[in-house]
């Protein structure tokens, strides 16, 4: 159990963060369905997440149409725009893995085509005059 692991490792405690890890990935892939009893039908309710226990949590659920997921994050550390960008990067990663499953993970792209264009041309395409007789420092 996690509590036993913390007890054995005795990490330095800091109430502002989890003692061993700050990011989680949860995959809910148990079969879904309704439970029908005499006169009553029980079904799952969608989770209501009001706070984050970790810096970032990715909650994935496997259904009949594939996977659906949601990022839960600490709003003191991240804003919505950052998490939207992270979710796009995750989608690009998954698409890359589907297209080339035997490729090393570090070689799979994370940037969308628009972001890659912005980095390569938008930010690096700045041309300025520099005196030929001056040193770089």
N, CA, C and O atoms as a GROMACS GRO file, in nm:
protein
  548
    1UNK      N    1   0.082  -0.120   0.000
    1UNK     CA    2   0.000   0.000   0.000
    1UNK      C    3   0.086   0.126   0.000
    1UNK      O    4   0.199   0.127   0.051
    2UNK      N    5   0.032   0.233  -0.057
    2UNK     CA    6   0.106   0.358  -0.067
    2UNK      C    7   0.152   0.408   0.070
    2UNK      O    8   0.265   0.455   0.084
    3UNK      N    9   0.066   0.399   0.169
    3UNK     CA   10   0.100   0.447   0.304
    3UNK      C   11   0.222   0.373   0.359
    3UNK      O   12   0.306   0.432   0.426
    4UNK      N   13   0.230   0.242   0.331
    4UNK     CA   14   0.343   0.162   0.377
    4UNK      C   15   0.471   0.206   0.306
    4UNK      O   16   0.577   0.213   0.368
    5UNK      N   17   0.461   0.235   0.177
    5UNK     CA   18   0.576   0.283   0.100
    5UNK      C   19   0.630   0.414   0.158
    5UNK      O   20   0.751   0.430   0.174
    6UNK      N   21   0.541   0.506   0.188
    6UNK     CA   22   0.582   0.633   0.248
    6UNK      C   23   0.646   0.609   0.383
    6UNK      O   24   0.746   0.672   0.417
    7UNK      N   25   0.588   0.519   0.461
    7UNK     CA   26   0.643   0.487   0.593
    7UNK      C   27   0.784   0.429   0.583
    7UNK      O   28   0.872   0.466   0.662
    8UNK      N   29   0.806   0.340   0.487
    8UNK     CA   30   0.938   0.278   0.469
    8UNK      C   31   1.042   0.376   0.416
    8UNK      O   32   1.156   0.377   0.462
    9UNK      N   33   1.004   0.458   0.318
    9UNK     CA   34   1.099   0.550   0.256
    9UNK      C   35   1.123   0.676   0.339
    9UNK      O   36   1.229   0.737   0.329
   10UNK      N   37   1.027   0.713   0.419
   10UNK     CA   38   1.033   0.831   0.504
   10UNK      C   39   1.086   0.954   0.430
   10UNK      O   40   1.188   1.011   0.468
   11UNK      N   41   1.016   0.994   0.322
   11UNK     CA   42   1.062   1.113   0.249
   11UNK      C   43   1.043   1.239   0.333
   11UNK      O   44   0.961   1.242   0.425
   12UNK      N   45   1.120   1.342   0.301
   12UNK     CA   46   1.106   1.468   0.371
   12UNK      C   47   0.965   1.522   0.346
   12UNK      O   48   0.921   1.529   0.231
   13UNK      N   49   0.895   1.558   0.450
   13UNK     CA   50   0.756   1.601   0.437
   13UNK      C   51   0.748   1.750   0.405
   13UNK      O   52   0.821   1.832   0.462
   14UNK      N   53   0.659   1.782   0.313
   14UNK     CA   54   0.631   1.919   0.274
   14UNK      C   55   0.482   1.924   0.244
   14UNK      O   56   0.437   1.859   0.150
   15UNK      N   57   0.406   1.998   0.322
   15UNK     CA   58   0.261   1.999   0.307
   15UNK      C   59   0.214   2.060   0.176
   15UNK      O   60   0.096   2.051   0.142
   16UNK      N   61   0.305   2.123   0.101
   16UNK     CA   62   0.265   2.185  -0.025
   16UNK      C   63   0.267   2.088  -0.143
   16UNK      O   64   0.225   2.124  -0.253
   17UNK      N   65   0.316   1.965  -0.120
   17UNK     CA   66   0.322   1.869  -0.231
   17UNK      C   67   0.317   1.727  -0.180
   17UNK      O   68   0.339   1.700  -0.062
   18UNK      N   69   0.287   1.636  -0.271
   18UNK     CA   70   0.285   1.494  -0.240
   18UNK      C   71   0.428   1.448  -0.214
   18UNK      O   72   0.520   1.497  -0.280
   19UNK      N   73   0.451   1.358  -0.121
   19UNK     CA   74   0.588   1.322  -0.083
   19UNK      C   75   0.669   1.246  -0.187
   19UNK      O   76   0.792   1.257  -0.186
   20UNK      N   77   0.608   1.169  -0.276
   20UNK     CA   78   0.686   1.085  -0.368
   20UNK      C   79   0.670   1.123  -0.515
   20UNK      O   80   0.763   1.104  -0.593
   21UNK      N   81   0.556   1.174  -0.554
   21UNK     CA   82   0.534   1.210  -0.694
   21UNK      C   83   0.430   1.321  -0.701
   21UNK      O   84   0.350   1.338  -0.609
   22UNK      N   85   0.433   1.395  -0.811
   22UNK     CA   86   0.342   1.507  -0.826
   22UNK      C   87   0.249   1.492  -0.946
   22UNK      O   88   0.158   1.574  -0.964
   23UNK      N   89   0.270   1.391  -1.028
   23UNK     CA   90   0.190   1.371  -1.148
   23UNK      C   91   0.135   1.228  -1.148
   23UNK      O   92   0.207   1.133  -1.118
   24UNK      N   93   0.007   1.214  -1.184
   24UNK     CA   94  -0.052   1.081  -1.189
   24UNK      C   95  -0.124   1.058  -1.321
   24UNK      O   96  -0.171   1.151  -1.386
   25UNK      N   97  -0.131   0.932  -1.359
   25UNK     CA   98  -0.210   0.887  -1.474
   25UNK      C   99  -0.299   0.775  -1.423
   25UNK      O  100  -0.251   0.674  -1.373
   26UNK      N  101  -0.429   0.795  -1.436
   26UNK     CA  102  -0.526   0.696  -1.391
   26UNK      C  103  -0.603   0.646  -1.511
   26UNK      O  104  -0.663   0.725  -1.584
   27UNK      N  105  -0.603   0.515  -1.530
   27UNK     CA  106  -0.679   0.454  -1.638
   27UNK      C  107  -0.792   0.374  -1.576
   27UNK      O  108  -0.770   0.278  -1.502
   28UNK      N  109  -0.915   0.414  -1.608
   28UNK     CA  110  -1.033   0.342  -1.562
   28UNK      C  111  -1.080   0.256  -1.678
   28UNK      O  112  -1.144   0.306  -1.771
   29UNK      N  113  -1.048   0.127  -1.673
   29UNK     CA  114  -1.086   0.040  -1.784
   29UNK      C  115  -1.168  -0.080  -1.739
   29UNK      O  116  -1.176  -0.182  -1.808
   30UNK      N  117  -1.230  -0.066  -1.623
   30UNK     CA  118  -1.320  -0.172  -1.577
   30UNK      C  119  -1.446  -0.168  -1.664
   30UNK      O  120  -1.488  -0.060  -1.707
   31UNK      N  121  -1.505  -0.282  -1.688
   31UNK     CA  122  -1.626  -0.284  -1.772
   31UNK      C  123  -1.735  -0.195  -1.713
   31UNK      O  124  -1.761  -0.196  -1.593
   32UNK      N  125  -1.796  -0.119  -1.803
   32UNK     CA  126  -1.908  -0.035  -1.761
   32UNK      C  127  -2.039  -0.111  -1.781
   32UNK      O  128  -2.045  -0.211  -1.853
   33UNK      N  129  -2.137  -0.063  -1.718
   33UNK     CA  130  -2.268  -0.123  -1.737
   33UNK      C  131  -2.358  -0.090  -1.620
   33UNK      O  132  -2.315  -0.040  -1.517
   34UNK      N  133  -2.480  -0.120  -1.641
   34UNK     CA  134  -2.577  -0.098  -1.535
   34UNK      C  135  -2.597  -0.228  -1.458
   34UNK      O  136  -2.586  -0.338  -1.512
   35UNK      N  137  -2.626  -0.211  -1.334
   35UNK     CA  138  -2.658  -0.325  -1.249
   35UNK      C  139  -2.809  -0.324  -1.229
   35UNK      O  140  -2.865  -0.228  -1.175
   36UNK      N  141  -2.873  -0.430  -1.272
   36UNK     CA  142  -3.019  -0.436  -1.262
   36UNK      C  143  -3.057  -0.537  -1.155
   36UNK      O  144  -3.020  -0.654  -1.160
   37UNK      N  145  -3.130  -0.488  -1.059
   37UNK     CA  146  -3.183  -0.571  -0.952
   37UNK      C  147  -3.335  -0.565  -0.961
   37UNK      O  148  -3.390  -0.491  -1.043
   38UNK      N  149  -3.401  -0.640  -0.880
   38UNK     CA  150  -3.548  -0.640  -0.882
   38UNK      C  151  -3.601  -0.501  -0.850
   38UNK      O  152  -3.590  -0.454  -0.736
   39UNK      N  153  -3.658  -0.435  -0.950
   39UNK     CA  154  -3.720  -0.305  -0.929
   39UNK      C  155  -3.626  -0.187  -0.925
   39UNK      O  156  -3.670  -0.075  -0.898
   40UNK      N  157  -3.498  -0.207  -0.950
   40UNK     CA  158  -3.402  -0.096  -0.943
   40UNK      C  159  -3.289  -0.117  -1.043
   40UNK      O  160  -3.243  -0.230  -1.064
   41UNK      N  161  -3.245  -0.009  -1.103
   41UNK     CA  162  -3.131  -0.013  -1.194
   41UNK      C  163  -3.027   0.085  -1.143
   41UNK      O  164  -3.058   0.202  -1.119
   42UNK      N  165  -2.903   0.039  -1.126
   42UNK     CA  166  -2.794   0.123  -1.077
   42UNK      C  167  -2.695   0.148  -1.189
   42UNK      O  168  -2.660   0.057  -1.264
   43UNK      N  169  -2.650   0.273  -1.200
   43UNK     CA  170  -2.550   0.309  -1.299
   43UNK      C  171  -2.447   0.403  -1.238
   43UNK      O  172  -2.470   0.460  -1.132
   44UNK      N  173  -2.338   0.419  -1.305
   44UNK     CA  174  -2.230   0.505  -1.257
   44UNK      C  175  -2.262   0.651  -1.279
   44UNK      O  176  -2.325   0.687  -1.378
   45UNK      N  177  -2.220   0.735  -1.187
   45UNK     CA  178  -2.232   0.879  -1.201
   45UNK      C  179  -2.096   0.933  -1.244
   45UNK      O  180  -1.993   0.879  -1.205
   46UNK      N  181  -2.094   1.039  -1.325
   46UNK     CA  182  -1.965   1.097  -1.361
   46UNK      C  183  -1.899   1.157  -1.236
   46UNK      O  184  -1.968   1.211  -1.150
   47UNK      N  185  -1.766   1.146  -1.226
   47UNK     CA  186  -1.699   1.198  -1.107
   47UNK      C  187  -1.707   1.350  -1.100
   47UNK      O  188  -1.704   1.418  -1.202
   48UNK      N  189  -1.717   1.400  -0.981
   48UNK     CA  190  -1.715   1.544  -0.958
   48UNK      C  191  -1.582   1.578  -0.893
   48UNK      O  192  -1.558   1.546  -0.777
   49UNK      N  193  -1.495   1.644  -0.969
   49UNK     CA  194  -1.361   1.674  -0.918
   49UNK      C  195  -1.356   1.823  -0.885
   49UNK      O  196  -1.365   1.908  -0.974
   50UNK      N  197  -1.342   1.853  -0.758
   50UNK     CA  198  -1.344   1.992  -0.713
   50UNK      C  199  -1.204   2.045  -0.680
   50UNK      O  200  -1.182   2.166  -0.679
   51UNK      N  201  -1.110   1.955  -0.654
   51UNK     CA  202  -0.975   1.999  -0.620
   51UNK      C  203  -0.875   1.897  -0.673
   51UNK      O  204  -0.913   1.787  -0.716
   52UNK      N  205  -0.749   1.934  -0.670
   52UNK     CA  206  -0.644   1.846  -0.720
   52UNK      C  207  -0.553   1.803  -0.606
   52UNK      O  208  -0.504   1.886  -0.530
   53UNK      N  209  -0.531   1.673  -0.595
   53UNK     CA  210  -0.440   1.622  -0.493
   53UNK      C  211  -0.295   1.632  -0.538
   53UNK      O  212  -0.203   1.632  -0.456
   54UNK      N  213  -0.274   1.639  -0.670
   54UNK     CA  214  -0.140   1.641  -0.727
   54UNK      C  215  -0.124   1.760  -0.820
   54UNK      O  216  -0.223   1.827  -0.851
   55UNK      N  217  -0.002   1.788  -0.862
   55UNK     CA  218   0.021   1.899  -0.954
   55UNK      C  219  -0.059   1.879  -1.082
   55UNK      O  220  -0.127   1.971  -1.128
   56UNK      N  221  -0.051   1.759  -1.140
   56UNK     CA  222  -0.127   1.725  -1.260
   56UNK      C  223  -0.173   1.581  -1.249
   56UNK      O  224  -0.096   1.493  -1.210
   57UNK      N  225  -0.298   1.557  -1.283
   57UNK     CA  226  -0.351   1.421  -1.293
   57UNK      C  227  -0.421   1.408  -1.428
   57UNK      O  228  -0.500   1.494  -1.466
   58UNK      N  229  -0.392   1.300  -1.498
   58UNK     CA  230  -0.463   1.269  -1.620
   58UNK      C  231  -0.552   1.149  -1.590
   58UNK      O  232  -0.503   1.042  -1.554
   59UNK      N  233  -0.682   1.169  -1.605
   59UNK     CA  234  -0.779   1.064  -1.578
   59UNK      C  235  -0.833   1.016  -1.711
   59UNK      O  236  -0.900   1.092  -1.782
   60UNK      N  237  -0.806   0.891  -1.746
   60UNK     CA  238  -0.853   0.833  -1.872
   60UNK      C  239  -0.956   0.726  -1.843
   60UNK      O  240  -0.944   0.650  -1.747
   61UNK      N  241  -1.058   0.722  -1.928
   61UNK     CA  242  -1.162   0.619  -1.916
   61UNK      C  243  -1.179   0.551  -2.050
   61UNK      O  244  -1.193   0.617  -2.153
   62UNK      N  245  -1.177   0.420  -2.048
   62UNK     CA  246  -1.195   0.343  -2.171
   62UNK      C  247  -1.342   0.308  -2.185
   62UNK      O  248  -1.404   0.252  -2.094
   63UNK      N  249  -1.398   0.343  -2.300
   63UNK     CA  250  -1.537   0.313  -2.328
   63UNK      C  251  -1.550   0.241  -2.460
   63UNK      O  252  -1.450   0.203  -2.522
   64UNK      N  253  -1.672   0.220  -2.503
   64UNK     CA  254  -1.695   0.146  -2.627
   64UNK      C  255  -1.647   0.224  -2.750
   64UNK      O  256  -1.620   0.164  -2.854
   65UNK      N  257  -1.636   0.357  -2.739
   65UNK     CA  258  -1.591   0.440  -2.851
   65UNK      C  259  -1.445   0.480  -2.838
   65UNK      O  260  -1.400   0.570  -2.910
   66UNK      N  261  -1.370   0.417  -2.750
   66UNK     CA  262  -1.230   0.452  -2.731
   66UNK      C  263  -1.208   0.514  -2.594
   66UNK      O  264  -1.276   0.480  -2.497
   67UNK      N  265  -1.111   0.604  -2.587
   67UNK     CA  266  -1.074   0.664  -2.460
   67UNK      C  267  -1.123   0.808  -2.452
   67UNK      O  268  -1.127   0.879  -2.553
   68UNK      N  269  -1.159   0.849  -2.334
   68UNK     CA  270  -1.191   0.989  -2.305
   68UNK      C  271  -1.111   1.025  -2.181
   68UNK      O  272  -1.086   0.940  -2.095
   69UNK      N  273  -1.070   1.148  -2.172
   69UNK     CA  274  -0.989   1.186  -2.058
   69UNK      C  275  -1.007   1.330  -2.017
   69UNK      O  276  -1.065   1.411  -2.089
   70UNK      N  277  -0.955   1.359  -1.900
   70UNK     CA  278  -0.960   1.494  -1.847
   70UNK      C  279  -0.833   1.516  -1.764
   70UNK      O  280  -0.788   1.428  -1.692
   71UNK      N  281  -0.778   1.637  -1.776
   71UNK     CA  282  -0.666   1.676  -1.691
   71UNK      C  283  -0.722   1.747  -1.569
   71UNK      O  284  -0.809   1.833  -1.580
   72UNK      N  285  -0.672   1.711  -1.454
   72UNK     CA  286  -0.702   1.778  -1.329
   72UNK      C  287  -0.569   1.837  -1.284
   72UNK      O  288  -0.468   1.767  -1.285
   73UNK      N  289  -0.567   1.963  -1.244
   73UNK     CA  290  -0.438   2.026  -1.213
   73UNK      C  291  -0.450   2.130  -1.102
   73UNK      O  292  -0.559   2.179  -1.071
   74UNK      N  293  -0.336   2.161  -1.046
   74UNK     CA  294  -0.327   2.259  -0.940
   74UNK      C  295  -0.328   2.398  -1.003
   74UNK      O  296  -0.234   2.434  -1.075
   75UNK      N  297  -0.432   2.476  -0.978
   75UNK     CA  298  -0.445   2.607  -1.041
   75UNK      C  299  -0.349   2.710  -0.982
   75UNK      O  300  -0.335   2.820  -1.037
   76UNK      N  301  -0.284   2.677  -0.872
   76UNK     CA  302  -0.178   2.766  -0.820
   76UNK      C  303  -0.051   2.754  -0.905
   76UNK      O  304   0.033   2.844  -0.904
   77UNK      N  305  -0.037   2.642  -0.977
   77UNK     CA  306   0.084   2.618  -1.056
   77UNK      C  307   0.062   2.637  -1.206
   77UNK      O  308   0.154   2.678  -1.277
   78UNK      N  309  -0.058   2.607  -1.255
   78UNK     CA  310  -0.085   2.609  -1.399
   78UNK      C  311  -0.212   2.686  -1.428
   78UNK      O  312  -0.304   2.691  -1.346
   79UNK      N  313  -0.216   2.748  -1.546
   79UNK     CA  314  -0.339   2.814  -1.590
   79UNK      C  315  -0.404   2.729  -1.699
   79UNK      O  316  -0.346   2.632  -1.748
   80UNK      N  317  -0.526   2.766  -1.735
   80UNK     CA  318  -0.602   2.688  -1.832
   80UNK      C  319  -0.532   2.680  -1.967
   80UNK      O  320  -0.533   2.575  -2.031
   81UNK      N  321  -0.470   2.789  -2.011
   81UNK     CA  322  -0.401   2.789  -2.141
   81UNK      C  323  -0.285   2.689  -2.143
   81UNK      O  324  -0.262   2.622  -2.243
   82UNK      N  325  -0.212   2.680  -2.034
   82UNK     CA  326  -0.101   2.584  -2.025
   82UNK      C  327  -0.152   2.441  -2.033
   82UNK      O  328  -0.092   2.358  -2.100
   83UNK      N  329  -0.262   2.413  -1.964
   83UNK     CA  330  -0.316   2.278  -1.965
   83UNK      C  331  -0.378   2.244  -2.100
   83UNK      O  332  -0.374   2.128  -2.142
   84UNK      N  333  -0.435   2.342  -2.168
   84UNK     CA  334  -0.486   2.316  -2.303
   84UNK      C  335  -0.371   2.282  -2.397
   84UNK      O  336  -0.382   2.192  -2.481
   85UNK      N  337  -0.259   2.353  -2.383
   85UNK     CA  338  -0.141   2.324  -2.465
   85UNK      C  339  -0.087   2.185  -2.432
   85UNK      O  340  -0.050   2.110  -2.522
   86UNK      N  341  -0.083   2.150  -2.304
   86UNK     CA  342  -0.037   2.017  -2.264
   86UNK      C  343  -0.127   1.909  -2.322
   86UNK      O  344  -0.078   1.806  -2.368
   87UNK      N  345  -0.258   1.932  -2.322
   87UNK     CA  346  -0.350   1.832  -2.377
   87UNK      C  347  -0.330   1.816  -2.528
   87UNK      O  348  -0.340   1.705  -2.580
   88UNK      N  349  -0.302   1.926  -2.599
   88UNK     CA  350  -0.272   1.916  -2.742
   88UNK      C  351  -0.143   1.837  -2.764
   88UNK      O  352  -0.136   1.754  -2.854
   89UNK      N  353  -0.041   1.863  -2.682
   89UNK     CA  354   0.085   1.790  -2.695
   89UNK      C  355   0.064   1.641  -2.668
   89UNK      O  356   0.123   1.557  -2.735
   90UNK      N  357  -0.019   1.610  -2.571
   90UNK     CA  358  -0.048   1.470  -2.540
   90UNK      C  359  -0.119   1.404  -2.658
   90UNK      O  360  -0.090   1.289  -2.692
   91UNK      N  361  -0.212   1.476  -2.721
   91UNK     CA  362  -0.283   1.423  -2.838
   91UNK      C  363  -0.187   1.398  -2.954
   91UNK      O  364  -0.197   1.296  -3.022
   92UNK      N  365  -0.093   1.491  -2.976
   92UNK     CA  366   0.007   1.473  -3.083
   92UNK      C  367   0.093   1.351  -3.052
   92UNK      O  368   0.125   1.273  -3.141
   93UNK      N  369   0.131   1.334  -2.926
   93UNK     CA  370   0.211   1.218  -2.884
   93UNK      C  371   0.136   1.088  -2.912
   93UNK      O  372   0.193   0.994  -2.968
   94UNK      N  373   0.010   1.081  -2.873
   94UNK     CA  374  -0.069   0.960  -2.894
   94UNK      C  375  -0.085   0.931  -3.043
   94UNK      O  376  -0.073   0.816  -3.086
   95UNK      N  377  -0.112   1.035  -3.122
   95UNK     CA  378  -0.124   1.016  -3.267
   95UNK      C  379   0.007   0.965  -3.326
   95UNK      O  380   0.007   0.878  -3.414
   96UNK      N  381   0.120   1.019  -3.279
   96UNK     CA  382   0.250   0.973  -3.326
   96UNK      C  383   0.277   0.828  -3.289
   96UNK      O  384   0.333   0.753  -3.369
   97UNK      N  385   0.237   0.788  -3.170
   97UNK     CA  386   0.254   0.650  -3.127
   97UNK      C  387   0.165   0.555  -3.208
   97UNK      O  388   0.206   0.443  -3.239
   98UNK      N  389   0.045   0.600  -3.242
   98UNK     CA  390  -0.042   0.518  -3.325
   98UNK      C  391   0.015   0.501  -3.465
   98UNK      O  392   0.008   0.393  -3.524
   99UNK      N  393   0.071   0.609  -3.519
   99UNK     CA  394   0.125   0.606  -3.656
   99UNK      C  395   0.252   0.523  -3.665
   99UNK      O  396   0.277   0.458  -3.766
  100UNK      N  397   0.334   0.526  -3.560
  100UNK     CA  398   0.463   0.456  -3.563
  100UNK      C  399   0.489   0.393  -3.426
  100UNK      O  400   0.571   0.444  -3.350
  101UNK      N  401   0.422   0.284  -3.395
  101UNK     CA  402   0.431   0.226  -3.261
  101UNK      C  403   0.570   0.173  -3.223
  101UNK      O  404   0.599   0.157  -3.104
  102UNK      N  405   0.657   0.147  -3.320
  102UNK     CA  406   0.790   0.096  -3.289
  102UNK      C  407   0.895   0.206  -3.273
  102UNK      O  408   1.011   0.176  -3.247
  103UNK      N  409   0.854   0.332  -3.288
  103UNK     CA  410   0.947   0.444  -3.276
  103UNK      C  411   0.979   0.470  -3.129
  103UNK      O  412   0.892   0.458  -3.043
  104UNK      N  413   1.105   0.506  -3.102
  104UNK     CA  414   1.143   0.541  -2.965
  104UNK      C  415   1.059   0.660  -2.919
  104UNK      O  416   1.034   0.753  -2.996
  105UNK      N  417   1.017   0.657  -2.795
  105UNK     CA  418   0.929   0.760  -2.742
  105UNK      C  419   0.990   0.900  -2.757
  105UNK      O  420   0.918   0.995  -2.787
  106UNK      N  421   1.118   0.914  -2.736
  106UNK     CA  422   1.184   1.044  -2.746
  106UNK      C  423   1.186   1.100  -2.886
  106UNK      O  424   1.213   1.219  -2.904
  107UNK      N  425   1.159   1.018  -2.986
  107UNK     CA  426   1.159   1.064  -3.125
  107UNK      C  427   1.019   1.102  -3.174
  107UNK      O  428   1.004   1.154  -3.285
  108UNK      N  429   0.918   1.077  -3.094
  108UNK     CA  430   0.781   1.112  -3.130
  108UNK      C  431   0.762   1.262  -3.105
  108UNK      O  432   0.798   1.311  -2.998
  109UNK      N  433   0.706   1.336  -3.200
  109UNK     CA  434   0.687   1.481  -3.180
  109UNK      C  435   0.580   1.511  -3.075
  109UNK      O  436   0.491   1.430  -3.049
  110UNK      N  437   0.593   1.628  -3.016
  110UNK     CA  438   0.493   1.676  -2.920
  110UNK      C  439   0.422   1.800  -2.969
  110UNK      O  440   0.307   1.825  -2.932
  111UNK      N  441   0.489   1.879  -3.053
  111UNK     CA  442   0.432   2.004  -3.100
  111UNK      C  443   0.334   1.982  -3.214
  111UNK      O  444   0.354   1.895  -3.298
  112UNK      N  445   0.228   2.062  -3.215
  112UNK     CA  446   0.139   2.061  -3.330
  112UNK      C  447   0.213   2.125  -3.447
  112UNK      O  448   0.316   2.189  -3.428
  113UNK      N  449   0.160   2.109  -3.568
  113UNK     CA  450   0.225   2.168  -3.684
  113UNK      C  451   0.232   2.321  -3.671
  113UNK      O  452   0.333   2.380  -3.709
  114UNK      N  453   0.128   2.384  -3.619
  114UNK     CA  454   0.128   2.530  -3.601
  114UNK      C  455   0.235   2.573  -3.502
  114UNK      O  456   0.304   2.673  -3.524
  115UNK      N  457   0.250   2.498  -3.391
  115UNK     CA  458   0.353   2.531  -3.292
  115UNK      C  459   0.493   2.511  -3.350
  115UNK      O  460   0.582   2.592  -3.326
  116UNK      N  461   0.511   2.404  -3.425
  116UNK     CA  462   0.641   2.380  -3.487
  116UNK      C  463   0.676   2.492  -3.584
  116UNK      O  464   0.790   2.539  -3.586
  117UNK      N  465   0.580   2.535  -3.662
  117UNK     CA  466   0.601   2.646  -3.756
  117UNK      C  467   0.635   2.774  -3.680
  117UNK      O  468   0.721   2.851  -3.723
  118UNK      N  469   0.566   2.797  -3.569
  118UNK     CA  470   0.592   2.917  -3.490
  118UNK      C  471   0.734   2.916  -3.434
  118UNK      O  472   0.803   3.019  -3.438
  119UNK      N  473   0.779   2.802  -3.384
  119UNK     CA  474   0.914   2.791  -3.328
  119UNK      C  475   1.020   2.806  -3.438
  119UNK      O  476   1.117   2.880  -3.421
  120UNK      N  477   1.002   2.736  -3.549
  120UNK     CA  478   1.104   2.736  -3.654
  120UNK      C  479   1.106   2.864  -3.735
  120UNK      O  480   1.214   2.915  -3.767
  121UNK      N  481   0.990   2.918  -3.770
  121UNK     CA  482   0.987   3.035  -3.858
  121UNK      C  483   0.951   3.164  -3.782
  121UNK      O  484   1.015   3.267  -3.802
  122UNK      N  485   0.851   3.156  -3.697
  122UNK     CA  486   0.804   3.277  -3.629
  122UNK      C  487   0.904   3.333  -3.530
  122UNK      O  488   0.934   3.452  -3.534
  123UNK      N  489   0.954   3.250  -3.443
  123UNK     CA  490   1.046   3.298  -3.341
  123UNK      C  491   1.190   3.302  -3.389
  123UNK      O  492   1.268   3.386  -3.344
  124UNK      N  493   1.227   3.214  -3.478
  124UNK     CA  494   1.365   3.208  -3.524
  124UNK      C  495   1.388   3.280  -3.656
  124UNK      O  496   1.501   3.288  -3.703
  125UNK      N  497   1.283   3.331  -3.716
  125UNK     CA  498   1.297   3.395  -3.845
  125UNK      C  499   1.328   3.543  -3.836
  125UNK      O  500   1.312   3.615  -3.935
  126UNK      N  501   1.374   3.590  -3.721
  126UNK     CA  502   1.403   3.731  -3.702
  126UNK      C  503   1.542   3.761  -3.759
  126UNK      O  504   1.641   3.701  -3.718
  127UNK      N  505   1.547   3.853  -3.852
  127UNK     CA  506   1.673   3.894  -3.911
  127UNK      C  507   1.703   4.035  -3.863
  127UNK      O  508   1.617   4.123  -3.868
  128UNK      N  509   1.825   4.056  -3.817
  128UNK     CA  510   1.864   4.190  -3.775
  128UNK      C  511   2.009   4.214  -3.818
  128UNK      O  512   2.089   4.121  -3.827
  129UNK      N  513   2.038   4.339  -3.843
  129UNK     CA  514   2.173   4.376  -3.881
  129UNK      C  515   2.262   4.372  -3.758
  129UNK      O  516   2.222   4.413  -3.649
  130UNK      N  517   2.382   4.322  -3.776
  130UNK     CA  518   2.479   4.319  -3.668
  130UNK      C  519   2.611   4.368  -3.726
  130UNK      O  520   2.654   4.319  -3.831
  131UNK      N  521   2.676   4.463  -3.659
  131UNK     CA  522   2.801   4.516  -3.712
  131UNK      C  523   2.906   4.406  -3.727
  131UNK      O  524   2.933   4.331  -3.633
  132UNK      N  525   2.965   4.398  -3.844
  132UNK     CA  526   3.064   4.295  -3.875
  132UNK      C  527   3.192   4.311  -3.794
  132UNK      O  528   3.265   4.214  -3.773
  133UNK      N  529   3.221   4.430  -3.747
  133UNK     CA  530   3.347   4.453  -3.675
  133UNK      C  531   3.330   4.442  -3.522
  133UNK      O  532   3.426   4.464  -3.448
  134UNK      N  533   3.211   4.407  -3.475
  134UNK     CA  534   3.187   4.391  -3.332
  134UNK      C  535   3.188   4.244  -3.294
  134UNK      O  536   3.149   4.159  -3.374
  135UNK      N  537   3.233   4.216  -3.173
  135UNK     CA  538   3.230   4.077  -3.125
  135UNK      C  539   3.092   4.047  -3.067
  135UNK      O  540   3.015   4.139  -3.038
  136UNK      N  541   3.061   3.923  -3.052
  136UNK     CA  542   2.928   3.884  -3.001
  136UNK      C  543   2.903   3.935  -2.861
  136UNK      O  544   2.794   3.984  -2.834
  137UNK      N  545   2.999   3.925  -2.767
  137UNK     CA  546   2.970   3.978  -2.631
  137UNK      C  547   2.943   4.125  -2.634
  137UNK      O  548   2.918   4.185  -2.530
   0.00000   0.00000   0.00000
